[in-house]
Amino acid sequence: MIQQEQEVNKALLDKLIAHFGVTRFSKDGGYILQDGSLLNLQRSDMDNRQYHRAVAALLPKEMHGICDEITIVNLMTATGIIRYEARGRVHVAVKPTQLQRRKLFEIMKYSEHSYRVLVSDSNGATIGDQFFKSPQAHELLQFFDRCFSDGQKQYRDDEFYVSEEQGDIIFTFRPEQRQIGRYQSSSRTFTIMPEFGGSLTLFKEQVEKFLQEESSAV
């Protein structure tokens, strides 16, 4: 099953490369492939430049999320590619390879722009968000190591919320409006979808805050 999935993802990546081609010019690229080459979106050509939604349009329906951002995260998770904009934004969903880090370093080190680097997990939840200006290579490595370390993941409070439903407290992932966890008041037990297990600590914190606010309002 895993091998079949890998073959499907490789076929998808081959399809994107065949459609857009690759380039060595960072001003034209839009994605960094795992070998460090750049998917050519012709971003410096005002007449022919391609946008990230043009990439999303080539993806199979099952990869499309509730919004373009989730769709792109699904693509990055499946293929390991990194989305970037030469004027200052990077979006990562899989821990970068050494060749990808090297290319990122080249792009960011000699740019006049600061770069905001966003890191998402496979669900599209943010687990890293930091600005860099001409970073050192080890700074990028440490940042990605921290983001993809199970024990150090930091989820954003504003991407999740809790609400009451029939006496229980529901944990919802805001970007998809997806219910991912439940706190059963009667047994004081937490349940959460396995793929969102890393956000359990945040869930507990939000429930505690919710209950405190409820008790103080009485």
Beta strands, then each sheet from edge to edge (+ up, - down):
strand 1: 22-23
strand 2: 29-32
strand 3: 38-40
strand 4: 82-85
strand 5: 89-92
strand 6: 115-120
strand 7: 126-132
strand 8: 160-165
strand 9: 168-173
strand 10: 178-184
strand 11: 189-192
sheet 1: 1+ 3- 2+ 4- 5+ 6+ 7-
sheet 2: 8+ 9- 10+ 11-
end
